[in-house]
Amino acid sequence: MKYKYLYFSSVAIIVGLIFAFGPSTIEEHQEIVPGKKRAINSDMIGVNANLVGEYAPEKNVEFIEAIQDLNVKTIRYPGGTIGNYWDWDLGWIDQDVPDNLMIKWVVTQGLRESKNRYTVEQFAELVHKTNSKPVFMLNMLSKDRAHALRNLRRAAKAGLEIEYVEMGNELYFDLPFPKKMYPSPEIYGDTCQAWIAAIKAEFPKAKCSVLGTTLERHKRQENWTNRVLAHCNNADAITYHKYGPSGLDGSKERLNITAGTEGSKDLSSATRHYPGGEMTVADWEKSLLQDPKAQTNMWVNAQKTASFYKKLHHDRELPLWITEFNMRDDHSITLHSWAHSLITSVFYLEFLNGPVEITSVHNLVGGLFGQIYTKGFNTGKPYELTAGGVATSLFSTAIEGKTTAIPMEVKDQVFLENDKGERFEGLQVYAFTNEANERSAILINFSANYKSLQKPDLFTGLNGTIYNQELAQNVVGWESLKSEKVLANHPNIELPPFSICILK
């Protein structure tokens, strides 16, 4: 496992925080006090794992070590959309589904013709080696209930826990195959009711989640979530997915999204526009990343995107499984930059504020969303963590083994403002505990200034590390970040601009 956290004796004193940017003076120490506790799932931080592009991932030592570094507690199999066509018996794409019933990208990538395989047994080996748990996403389009049960038995025989089970993926989109199999959410709900009953009869510890959505662009989607739940009273959770652009230029997600375009930005909604001329788009974005209001555009947009689940109106109080989410800005310099790390952190902070039981950041690998660089990337060193991967690792490590989350109120809070005058809390802190009184914390400074926080009693005896970097800096593993130690006996924590601190 890669070298990450530096913890030192409490008899030492904190070393000076001298960085290459930002003022050297630190403002008056701000007090932080505990807020209202809430229970959390120690398995909360996980990853989606469409691994069809990786040959025998469970045998790749460097890849396994990178997943261990990511430190996620759950891994989703076989992935998102790909799972709707997954033949679990084969460990690959269902050979019997015609092209006209598949989503376009699966066809154009020629995945059906590939000789690669990624079986339940291979997945089990990967899960065991990474000390994680599986989230199973069932194929409810091209395969029947008997197929699902048979392969859940295979998974159990391979030593996997049957604890988290999802009933399909994004079947609410108006695509040919989902509309053919589930012309209404009522029919999908009836099918889920029968499948869940059968699953729980064999695997009584299983929790099963049905698909929810806030989309209402077609009659089939109107009030989808409640209509499903009205026909499925044995569901344990609701699955929800959400992506969004970086928001650096003030733009929001397109309204007319389709499967595969989620999170794409609507340029007409931008508050800033590329001026053209000799300045490149990349240089223009770098200039925006130096602007406090443009910076806050990103934080506010991520917060709104992550909290969109509040629009998921439903009559039953069920926890959420957010099994796909990420920032999407395909051609922006924010992709895989330190700004991306902070955006990912905003997602996790918002999920901690809500009824979220598990999360699966999209995706373990891949050019746009990957948490780990692999040989398919041309922008980073293989098997190092990306910007998103760094944030995921930090939150997973902080939450590891914890059952209680405590939001910490920052006295004299720093409020940042975006182009529209919307405000964002510049200092955000969460503490985590368990019944054994083991404690940890995440502290994030989203502002461009140094900030100093007084350690509360809850943080007594905790050492840690502060990470930061310039927002435009591409992140390729821990070595690409600036880091400083936080020592247990120092009364304050000095946070540089745009920094994440983890205490353990």
C-alpha positions in Angstrom: 0.0 0.0 0.0 1.3 3.4 -0.9 2.6 5.7 1.9 -0.1 8.2 2.9 -0.6 9.3 6.4 2.1 10.6 8.8 1.3 10.4 12.5 3.8 11.6 15.1 4.3 11.5 18.9 2.1 13.9 20.9 5.3 15.3 22.6 6.3 16.9 19.4 5.1 20.3 18.2 3.5 21.2 14.9 6.0 22.1 12.2 5.5 25.5 10.4 3.1 25.5 7.6 5.0 27.2 4.8 3.5 26.8 1.4 4.3 28.1 -2.1 1.2 30.2 -2.2 -1.2 32.2 0.0 -0.4 34.6 2.9 2.0 33.6 5.7 -0.1 35.2 8.4 -2.9 33.3 10.0 -6.2 34.9 11.2 -7.5 34.6 14.8 -8.2 31.1 15.9 -11.8 30.1 15.3 -13.8 27.9 17.7 -15.5 24.7 16.5 -18.2 23.0 18.6 -20.0 19.7 18.1 -23.4 19.7 16.5 -26.2 17.1 16.5 -25.0 13.5 16.2 -26.4 11.1 13.7 -25.9 7.4 13.0 -23.9 6.5 9.8 -23.1 3.2 8.1 -19.4 2.4 8.4 -19.7 0.9 4.9 -20.8 4.2 3.5 -17.9 4.9 1.1 -17.7 2.6 -1.9 -17.0 2.6 -5.6 -18.7 1.6 -8.8 -16.6 -1.0 -10.6 -17.2 -1.4 -14.3 -14.0 -3.3 -15.1 -14.7 -4.6 -18.6 -11.6 -2.8 -19.8 -9.3 -4.5 -17.3 -8.0 -8.0 -17.9 -8.0 -10.2 -14.8 -8.0 -7.3 -12.4 -8.0 -9.6 -9.4 -4.5 -10.9 -10.5 -3.0 -7.4 -11.0 -0.9 -6.7 -7.9 -0.4 -3.0 -8.6 -4.1 -2.6 -9.2 -5.1 -4.4 -6.0 -2.7 -2.2 -4.1 -4.2 0.9 -5.6 -7.7 -0.2 -4.5 -6.3 -0.9 -1.0 -5.0 2.7 -1.1 -8.4 3.9 -2.1 -9.7 2.1 1.0 -13.3 1.8 -0.1 -15.7 -0.4 1.9 -17.9 -1.6 -0.9 -17.4 -2.4 -4.6 -20.3 -2.5 -7.0 -20.6 -5.4 -9.4 -20.8 -5.6 -12.4 -21.2 -1.9 -12.7 -23.9 0.5 -13.9 -25.4 0.4 -17.4 -23.2 -2.6 -18.3 -25.0 -4.6 -15.7 -28.3 -4.3 -17.5 -26.9 -6.6 -20.2 -24.7 -8.7 -17.9 -24.7 -12.5 -18.3 -23.6 -13.6 -14.8 -23.2 -17.2 -16.0 -20.7 -16.0 -18.6 -19.1 -13.1 -16.7 -19.6 -10.8 -19.7 -22.2 -9.2 -22.0 -25.3 -11.2 -22.7 -24.7 -12.6 -26.2 -28.4 -12.8 -27.0 -29.3 -9.1 -26.7 -29.5 -7.5 -30.1 -27.7 -4.2 -30.8 -30.9 -2.2 -31.2 -31.8 -3.0 -27.5 -28.4 -2.0 -26.1 -27.3 1.5 -25.2 -25.1 2.9 -28.0 -21.8 3.1 -26.2 -21.8 -0.7 -25.4 -22.3 -1.4 -29.1 -19.8 1.1 -30.4 -17.1 -0.3 -28.1 -17.6 -3.8 -29.4 -17.9 -5.2 -25.9 -20.1 -8.2 -26.9 -17.4 -9.5 -29.2 -14.6 -9.2 -26.6 -13.1 -12.5 -25.3 -12.5 -10.9 -21.9 -14.3 -12.3 -18.9 -15.0 -10.9 -15.4 -16.9 -13.6 -13.4 -18.4 -13.7 -10.0 -15.5 -15.8 -8.8 -13.0 -13.2 -10.1 -14.9 -10.4 -8.4 -14.9 -12.4 -5.2 -11.1 -12.7 -5.3 -10.8 -8.9 -5.8 -13.2 -8.2 -2.9 -11.3 -10.5 -0.6 -8.0 -9.0 -1.5 -9.2 -5.4 -0.9 -11.1 -6.1 2.4 -14.3 -4.8 0.9 -17.9 -5.9 0.6 -20.0 -6.4 -2.6 -22.9 -4.3 -3.9 -24.7 -6.5 -6.4 -26.5 -4.9 -9.3 -28.9 -7.4 -10.9 -29.7 -7.7 -14.6 -33.5 -7.2 -14.7 -33.6 -6.6 -18.5 -32.2 -9.6 -20.3 -32.2 -12.2 -17.5 -34.8 -13.6 -15.2 -35.1 -14.1 -11.5 -33.8 -17.7 -11.6 -30.6 -16.3 -13.3 -30.2 -13.8 -10.5 -30.7 -16.3 -7.6 -28.5 -18.9 -9.2 -25.6 -16.4 -9.4 -26.2 -14.9 -5.9 -25.7 -18.5 -4.7 -22.5 -18.6 -6.7 -21.3 -15.4 -5.0 -22.2 -16.8 -1.6 -20.3 -20.0 -2.4 -17.3 -17.8 -3.3 -17.4 -16.3 0.2 -19.2 -13.1 -0.5 -21.8 -11.5 1.8 -25.2 -11.1 0.2 -26.0 -7.8 2.0 -26.5 -5.1 -0.6 -28.6 -5.9 -3.7 -29.8 -3.3 -6.3 -32.7 -4.0 -8.6 -31.4 -3.0 -12.0 -29.8 0.3 -13.2 -31.5 3.5 -14.4 -34.4 1.7 -15.9 -36.4 4.9 -15.8 -34.7 6.3 -18.9 -36.8 6.1 -22.1 -34.6 3.6 -23.8 -36.0 0.8 -26.0 -35.1 -2.2 -23.7 -36.3 -0.7 -20.4 -39.5 0.6 -22.0 -40.2 -2.8 -23.5 -39.7 -4.7 -20.2 -41.1 -2.0 -17.9 -43.5 0.2 -19.8 -44.6 1.7 -16.4 -43.0 2.1 -12.9 -45.9 0.0 -11.6 -44.8 -3.0 -13.6 -41.2 -2.5 -12.4 -42.4 -2.3 -8.8 -44.4 -5.5 -9.1 -41.3 -7.3 -10.5 -39.1 -5.9 -7.7 -41.6 -7.1 -5.1 -41.4 -10.7 -6.4 -37.6 -10.6 -6.9 -37.0 -9.1 -3.4 -39.2 -11.7 -1.7 -37.3 -14.5 -3.4 -33.9 -13.0 -2.6 -34.8 -12.5 1.1 -36.2 -16.1 1.4 -32.7 -17.4 0.5 -30.6 -14.6 1.9 -32.4 -13.1 5.0 -29.6 -10.6 5.7 -30.0 -9.0 2.2 -31.1 -5.4 1.8 -32.6 -4.6 -1.5 -32.9 -1.2 -3.2 -35.3 -0.1 -5.9 -34.6 2.7 -8.5 -35.7 6.2 -7.8 -35.4 9.3 -10.0 -36.2 13.0 -10.0 -36.6 13.0 -13.8 -40.1 13.8 -15.0 -39.6 14.6 -18.7 -42.0 11.8 -19.9 -45.2 10.4 -18.5 -43.5 7.1 -17.7 -41.2 9.1 -15.4 -43.8 11.2 -13.6 -43.8 10.4 -9.9 -41.7 7.4 -10.7 -40.4 6.7 -7.2 -43.7 6.7 -5.4 -45.4 4.7 -8.1 -42.6 2.0 -7.8 -42.9 1.9 -4.0 -46.7 1.7 -4.1 -46.2 -1.7 -5.8 -43.1 -2.8 -3.8 -43.5 -2.7 0.0 -40.5 -4.9 0.8 -37.8 -2.6 -0.5 -35.1 -1.5 2.0 -33.7 1.5 0.2 -33.9 3.7 -2.9 -31.1 3.9 -5.4 -30.4 7.4 -6.7 -27.7 8.7 -9.2 -26.5 12.2 -9.8 -23.8 13.9 -11.8 -23.0 17.6 -12.4 -20.6 19.9 -14.2 -17.8 21.6 -12.3 -19.8 24.9 -12.4 -16.6 26.9 -12.7 -18.2 29.1 -15.3 -21.4 29.2 -13.4 -23.1 26.6 -15.7 -25.6 24.0 -14.5 -26.5 20.6 -15.8 -28.4 20.3 -19.0 -32.1 19.7 -18.6 -32.5 17.4 -21.5 -30.1 14.7 -20.3 -30.3 11.2 -21.7 -28.6 8.0 -20.5 -24.8 8.6 -20.8 -25.0 12.4 -20.9 -25.8 12.9 -17.2 -23.9 15.9 -15.7 -23.2 17.6 -19.1 -23.3 21.3 -18.7 -25.7 23.8 -20.2 -23.6 26.6 -21.6 -26.6 28.9 -21.8 -26.8 28.9 -18.0 -23.2 30.0 -17.5 -22.4 33.3 -15.8 -19.0 33.6 -17.5 -18.2 32.9 -21.1 -14.9 32.2 -22.9 -13.9 35.5 -24.6 -12.1 33.9 -27.5 -9.0 35.6 -29.0 -5.5 34.5 -28.3 -6.2 33.2 -24.8 -6.8 29.4 -24.8 -9.8 27.9 -23.0 -7.4 26.2 -20.6 -5.7 29.5 -19.8 -9.1 31.2 -19.3 -10.1 28.4 -16.9 -6.8 28.9 -15.0 -7.7 32.5 -14.6 -11.1 31.6 -13.3 -9.6 29.3 -10.7 -7.8 32.4 -9.2 -11.1 34.2 -8.9 -12.9 33.8 -5.5 -16.4 34.0 -7.0 -15.6 31.5 -9.7 -14.1 29.2 -7.1 -17.3 29.4 -5.1 -19.3 28.7 -8.3 -17.8 25.2 -8.1 -18.5 24.6 -4.4 -22.1 25.9 -4.6 -22.8 23.8 -7.8 -21.4 20.6 -6.2 -23.5 21.2 -3.1 -26.7 21.7 -5.1 -25.9 18.7 -7.3 -25.2 16.4 -4.3 -28.3 17.6 -2.4 -30.6 17.1 -5.4 -31.9 13.9 -3.7 -34.1 16.2 -1.6 -36.3 16.6 -4.7 -36.7 12.8 -4.7 -40.2 13.0 -3.2 -41.5 9.7 -1.8 -44.0 8.8 0.9 -41.9 6.2 2.6 -38.8 7.0 4.8 -36.1 4.8 3.3 -32.4 5.3 3.2 -30.7 6.2 -0.1 -28.0 4.3 -2.0 -26.2 6.8 -4.2 -24.5 4.2 -6.3 -23.3 6.6 -9.0 -22.2 10.2 -8.7 -19.3 12.4 -9.8 -18.3 15.7 -11.3 -18.5 15.7 -15.1 -16.6 18.3 -17.1 -15.1 16.3 -20.0 -12.8 18.8 -21.5 -12.1 21.1 -18.6 -8.8 21.6 -16.7 -10.9 20.9 -13.5 -11.0 17.2 -14.5 -8.5 15.4 -12.2 -7.3 18.7 -10.7 -7.1 19.5 -7.0 -10.4 21.5 -7.6 -11.9 18.1 -8.5 -10.8 16.7 -5.1 -12.6 19.5 -3.3 -15.7 19.1 -5.5 -15.8 15.4 -4.6 -15.4 16.3 -1.0 -18.5 18.6 -1.2 -20.5 15.6 -2.4 -19.4 13.5 0.6 -20.2 16.3 3.0 -23.7 16.7 1.6 -24.3 12.9 1.7 -23.3 13.0 5.4 -26.1 15.5 5.9 -28.8 13.2 4.5 -30.3 9.7 4.8 -27.5 8.1 2.7 -26.6 4.6 3.7 -24.1 3.7 0.9 -22.3 5.5 -1.9 -20.5 4.2 -5.0 -18.5 6.9 -6.7 -18.4 6.4 -10.4 -16.0 4.8 -11.4 -13.0 2.7 -10.2 -11.3 3.3 -13.6 -11.9 5.4 -16.7 -10.8 8.6 -18.4 -13.6 10.9 -17.2 -14.5 9.5 -13.8 -11.8 7.1 -12.7 -10.6 6.9 -9.1 -7.4 5.2 -10.1 -5.2 5.8 -13.1 -4.6 2.7 -15.2 -2.7 2.0 -18.4 -5.7 3.2 -20.4 -5.0 6.7 -19.2 -2.5 9.0 -20.9 -2.6 11.8 -18.3 -1.4 10.0 -15.2 0.9 7.3 -13.8 -0.8 3.9 -13.7 -2.1 2.8 -10.4 -1.9 6.1 -8.6 -5.0 7.8 -7.3 -6.7 10.5 -9.2 -8.0 13.7 -7.7 -11.4 12.1 -7.0 -9.6 9.0 -5.7 -7.7 11.1 -3.1 -10.9 12.6 -1.7 -12.6 9.2 -1.6 -9.7 7.7 0.2 -9.6 10.5 2.8 -13.3 10.2 3.6 -13.3 6.4 3.6 -10.4 6.4 6.0 -12.0 9.0 8.3 -15.3 7.0 8.4 -13.7 3.6 8.6 -15.1 1.7 11.6 -17.2 4.6 12.7 -20.9 4.5 13.5 -21.6 8.2 14.4 -21.1 11.4 12.4 -20.9 14.7 14.2 -21.1 18.0 12.1 -18.9 20.6 13.8 -20.2 24.2 13.9 -17.5 26.8 13.1 -18.0 29.9 15.1 -17.6 33.1 13.1 -17.9 31.0 9.9 -16.3 32.2 6.7 -18.9 32.6 4.0 -17.8 32.5 0.4 -20.0 34.1 -2.4 -20.4 33.0 -6.0 -21.4 35.0 -9.1 -25.1 34.9 -8.2 -24.6 36.0 -4.6 -25.2 32.5 -3.3 -23.2 31.7 -0.1 -21.1 28.7 0.9 -19.5 27.8 4.2 -15.8 28.1 3.6 -14.8 25.9 6.6 -16.5 22.6 7.0 -15.7 20.0 9.7 -17.0 16.5 10.5 -16.0 14.3 13.4 -16.7 10.5 13.6 -16.9 8.1 16.5 -17.9 4.6 17.5 -18.9 2.7 20.7 -15.2 2.1 21.5 -14.7 5.9 21.5 -12.4 5.7 18.5 -12.4 9.1 16.9 -11.5 10.7 13.6 -12.2 13.9 11.7 -12.2 15.7 8.3 -11.6 19.4 8.1 -11.8 21.3 4.8 -10.8 24.9 4.0 -12.5 25.9 0.7 -11.3 29.5 1.0 -8.2 31.1 -0.6 -6.9 32.2 2.9 -5.1 30.5 5.8 -7.5 29.6 8.6 -6.8 28.5 12.1 -9.2 26.4 14.2 -9.1 25.7 17.9 -9.1 22.0 18.6 -12.2 21.0 20.6 -12.0 18.4 23.3 -13.3 15.8 20.8 -10.0 16.1 18.9 -7.7 15.6 21.9 -5.0 13.1 21.2 -5.6 13.0 17.4 -2.7 13.3 15.0 -3.1 13.8 11.3 -2.1 15.2 7.9 -3.1 18.3 5.9 -3.1 18.1 2.1 -3.4 21.0 -0.3 -2.4 22.2 -3.7 -3.2 24.9 -6.2 -6.7 24.3 -7.7 -5.5 23.9 -11.2 -2.8 21.3 -10.3 -3.3 17.9 -11.8 -3.4 15.3 -9.1 -1.5 12.0 -9.7 -1.3 10.2 -6.4 -0.2 11.5 -3.0 3.2 12.7 -4.0 1.7 15.4 -6.2 0.2 17.1 -3.2 1.7 19.3 -0.5 1.4 17.8 2.9 2.0 18.9 6.5 1.7 17.1 9.8 -0.8 17.9 12.6 0.4 16.8 16.0 -1.8 15.8 18.9 -0.6 18.3 21.6 -0.9 21.4 19.5 -4.0 23.4 20.5 -4.8 24.7 17.0 -5.0 23.4 13.5 -3.7 25.8 10.8 -5.4 25.1 7.5 -3.7 26.4 4.3 -5.9 27.6 1.4 -7.9 24.8 -0.3 -6.8 22.1 2.1 -8.2 18.8 3.4 -7.1 17.7 6.9 -7.7 14.2 8.2 -7.3 13.4 11.9 -7.0 9.9 13.3 
